[in-house]
Amino acid sequence: MNDAKSYPGGKRFEKEIGIPYTLEIMKDINHFIWDIFQQYNQSDRKQVEVATVFIRQYDGAEAITYGEQVNVSALFLQGYQGNLKWEYTSILHHELTHVFQWDGEGKAPVGLVEGVADYMKLVSNYNQKGFASRGMGERWDQGYDFTARFLEYCEELRSGFVAALNKKMRHNFSENFFVELMGKPVAQLWLEYKAKYGNIK
């Protein structure tokens, strides 16, 4: 829903993106997320009644998700330089992941939660220019693209790792999940990841 139709960003949304495109890609992105999480049965998924996307006039982050509601900033849309439809699609991959992912009922590190959301952008090839390269970062739970790259590394070591980790985080979180899934503490995995890519910052 476009609640910013009278503002420049809302008008740009109508012209370059639109509600029909949003509805189309939401369906595609939802199924993509379920596939990555290997949630092929309804019982495996978070019970979401209706995921909604609003274009709103506010200053701050490009998009914010509360529960099942994604809010995209009309101010961001107004000022974005480049292919707006592509960037918007990238944003929705991240934000809709927040709608459907498990977070240990709030116990998982914020950096990991954001990293899983950015991982969806990465594996869908909607990672923007400037996205962290492999090996970058100071901590495994630094968040966003840094953690996404670490999750990519873990996925390469064990196919289905991200799906398995998400499943374990349905009701709780423990760093021991990494030991259970990978056979090593997360701190050791991080050191090995950093070493593989030359310990870059």
Helices and strands as residue ranges (DSSP letters): H 8-16, H 19-36, G 42-44, E 52-56, E 63-66, E 69-73, H 74-79, H 84-100, G 104-106, H 110-123, H 144-157, H 161-168, H 176-182, H 186-196
